[in-house]
Amino acid sequence: MTRTAHVFFLILAAAAFAGMPAHGSMTKEDLASVEKLDAVTIPMPGEFFTAMGKVGQPAWGQYLRSGSPGVTDSRSMIALGLGTLVADGYVAVEAQDGQAIKNIGKEILALAKKLNVSQSVLGRSNSIADFADNNDWNALREELEATQNEVKLDMVDQNDDRLVTLVSLGAWIRGVDLVSGMVTTEYSPAGAKLLRQPAIIEYLMAGIDELPESARNEAPLPEIRAGLVTSLPLVEPEVPSAEQVANLNTTMRALFDRINGSAPTP
Amino acid sequence: MKNLLFFLLLPLCAAMAQETPVAEEVLPDISARSLALELAGAFTNDGYRLRDGFWPGEIEPGRPRYLEVNLFAGNEYWFCAAATPPARKLSVSVFDAAGKRVEFQSYGDGASAAAGFEPDISGKYFLKLDLLEGEKSPFCLIYAYK
């Protein structure tokens, strides 16, 4: 038995003997005091894809990104595009395609340079290439999230906090676009259940609403916000129907295509 | 043996903390985050993947902290938290979107604690972090999933 297995069983044994805490509910005051933190409250696409991988056996290779984000000078668009790239990085990891992940790493770096947040990403980009060469897929998952988090930290340091929300927004749109597409192709209640994430949409809408007016009204954010409003009722049921999933996919695909300009999508 | 030693030494460290207040600068390398990472690290070789994001802050007795997380049905989660002295006993618990406590596995060892949870329904949940014994202290929470 390995040392980690020892520790793992120690924890499980302790958990078994710890007993459940007394049953109870949160008070109104407790609910009002709940905190939200982008880095923990919003799941990464990899977490989404792990759940999807349990439901079926997606042919991840079919979903590899085939184009780059459209060329733009808009910092908002670049941040959104960067988020979509991170999501596509996880697809490449699930597909275990080392070259695809290296290409995505280079594209992330290129966008980070445009946002002047490339210093911390440079090292990460090299690590991504090394891990890809060594087929270390778990390390790549961690590295992708770490890359995204470092980009966000740099944005905060540069008083570009608004871009943080947009990176998360881009990643979520691409993740839902992909998973809803998979579930639309082969509907299953178990797959549809994964899409039930209304709180994330509410969080992202609130993030857009908190942006300065000029940023909030910059294209394509009004369009994206409208798409989120359309999506919200589709992801509220415990098990969205096949029709709801298809409608969700249509909405998210349109938003993804809008973010990426004329880039072809798989 | 590093992880095992860590778990064996934690209660000892907690006991020492009760008897002799230790100034934080005496143990500069033991941060709440590294303690939480040690705890979560026990799961990674069992196929759990560690989130890079973490929840740092301060916790004091009688003033629990709550955090929203959004989880996926079918995934298995361990939420791992640790606090540094003068914290002595910490707990982590899980509530659904309505604020009702859900069934979860509970682990606690002094100022380190974890909650294991496998949701049947995707969506919003709340984590409660409570300092049961000790004084106001820095904490960190991270989570692992598979």
Interface residues (C-beta under 8 A of the other chain):
Chain A: T2 R3 T4 A5 H6 V7 F8 L10 I11 L12 A14 A15 A16 A18 G19 M20 P21 H23 G24 S25 M26 T27 D30 L31 S33 V34 E35 K36 L37 D38 A39 V40 T41 I42 P43 M44 G46 E47 F48 T50 A51 K54 V55 N138 R141 E142 E145 A146 N149 A190 K193 L194 L195 R196 Q197 P198 A199 I200 E238
Chain B: M1 K2 N3 L4 F7 G41 A42 F43 T44 N45 D46 R49 L50 R51 D52 G53 F54 W55 P64 R65 Y66 L67 E68 V69 N70 L71 F72 A73 G74 N75 S91 S93 F95 A97 A98 G99 K100 R101 E103 F104 Q105 S106 Y107 G108 D109 A114 G116 I121 S122 G123 K124 F126 K128 L141 I142 Y143 Y145 K146
